[in-house]
Structures are given as structure tokens and as C-alpha cells.
Amino acid sequence: MSTPSTADLAQQLKALHEAPEILRVVNVWDAISAKTVAALPETRAIATAGHSIAAAYGYDDGGMPLELALAGAKTIADAVDLPVTADLDDGYADPAETIRRAIGFGIVGANVEDRLRPFDESVARVSAIMRAAEAEGVDFQLNARTDAIVRGGERPKSESIADAIARGRAFLEAGAPLVFVPGALSRDDVEALVEGLGRGRLSVIGAPGALPAADYEALGVARISYGPFTQRVALRALRDVAADLYGTGVIPEDTPALN
């Protein structure tokens, strides 16, 4: 079977975003984690976790260099035959060029955060990304992230929700298929965001304390991802087995050869 083209993979991801079922993407950070998740029959697309890639190389979240972010995404895209959407922080100095290069590596979607830059600047960066993707002939699936809640500071939650809706609507008008609003966990917050943005337009993160994915689907959310939490679960398992091995433990006989 022939390898799908980047344009074909973008169309696959687009269809998954537009389907009535919520798209669940389990975040990965390297080739072996990508292959492990991709091997599950339920997996339809792969999402990278920028936080986790950065941690693997000793950087704080949001602090890894552009070249490493792109190399990490490429490693994952090369490891699987599924659509890959990458966490590319804020798009770096030139978000359009960042996305153009990512597309060259086979990446067909991305999270790019606004970091609560001024409104017009944030919208202009989204617009630049979508124009760059169009020039590459790819229906790029930008998951345009606004940090209106997580960087909202001491302002009332209602103001942060209103800001997220205003920014999200502008991002959608600029061509972004989805709006990602981290920090929106509760039913009330999600209902307000879906009402403001429309069904099938909101992307959320399944952080601890979040609702089950099926509940978000019923509310009209298009996509749920899990950010750095998948790596944290893996690291807890590593820590726990290490502690056991320092005691009287041995490697469990039923350990699968996933690597």
C-alpha cells in the first residue's frame, strides 16, 4: 500500500475534526511512544506533546529551541503513517515559516498558542499560518490556542471566557479550523465556549479533573488531547518500577516487548 501524501493526511485529519465523534488524540514525545500509540486500533491520529519533548531534552515547557521542536515533530511523523499534529509552542519568531517547514516534514496540523499577545497581533499570526499552509497546498489543521484562561491572572473567569470566545471567533474567521482553550474543564465553561464558538470548533485538554471524553462529545467539542499528562503517567510507572527494583523486585514476567 502506498504511503499517503501530506495533503492526503491533512484531509484525513480534517475529516476527523469534522466528524460528529470527538477526536481523541493521545500525546506522544518520541518515535517509540508514537509507534506504541499508533499500534492501537482505536488510534486515528497522533499528537505530539511539546511539553514532553522539551522535558525529554532538559528544557522547560515553552523553552526548547525551534530546531528541536521541528526535529521532534519530524521524528514522530517519520515513525507513523497516520496524520500527525504537532505542538509548536507559539510558532516562534516567524510562525508562517515554522508551519511551512513543519509541512515539509509531513506535519498536517499544529497547536500554536497566542500567549495572550495583543488581540490584533494574535489574529495576524493565525492568518499568516493559514496563508502559508495554503501556499503549500495543504488543508492544514491549525488548532489555534488561546491562553485567555490559563494566563488570565486574577480577572474573573467570565471575563476570560469572553476573551477566549472573542479571540477564538477571530481565529476561526482567519481560517483556523479549531480553537484550543486550555483551562476549560467544567461543563459550564465548555457549554459557554461551544455556544460562543459553535459546535465542532472547540478543542480541550483532558487534564486531571476534566470530564470524560464522551461528555465533551455530547457538549459539541471536536477534539480532546492530553498534553504532558501521558508522559507523566509513563514516568510514574518508571519511577515505581525503579523503586521496586531497588528493593526486592524483579521485572514482571508479563512485561510486553513494546520497544
MOFEN-V490153 format. One record per run of one state. SS is the DSSP state (~ for helix, > for strand, _ for the rest). FROM is the first residue (numbers start at 1). LEN is the number of residues. Records with the same first field share a line. If there is no record, write none. Layout:
# MOFEN-V490153
SS: FROM-LEN  FROM-LEN
This chain:
# MOFEN-V490153
_: 1-5  19-4  26-1  29-2  39-6  49-1  57-9  80-3  88-7  105-4  114-5  136-5  146-11  174-4  181-6  198-4  206-7  220-3  226-3  247-13
~: 6-13  31-8  50-7  66-14  95-10  119-17  157-17  187-11  213-7  229-18
>: 23-3  27-2  45-4  83-5  109-5  141-5  178-3  202-4  223-3
